Amino acid sequence: MRFYNTQHSKTTDTLRPQFEVRGKDVYPTVAHPDGQSKLPYFEIRDNKLYPTVANPQGHSAHPFYEIQGSTVHTTRFHPGGHQVSPIFHIRQ
């Protein structure tokens, strides 16, 4: 499973995946602005993405994102603020 930016996020290419899910961990891909990492940036728990210690924005006990069907939305705990529109869409 991979996360692609939606048209609402203009900072990166929408045709290249930004994150890849392996098991319950989410890793940035080579297309991610921070580059690829061998350590996961997020952990998936109950359809929510919690930042890990490898995340550049730091570890948090609060989820930054929530998976809603085939889209990913920010939560009120996201450092950039909560958006109503999805930030990523999910593809296999």
Secondary structure, 3 states (H helix, E strand, C coil): CEEEECCCCCCCCCCCEEEEEECCEEEECCCCCCCCCCCCCEEEECCEEEECCCCCCCCCCCCCEEEECCEEEECCCCCCCCCCCCCEEEEC
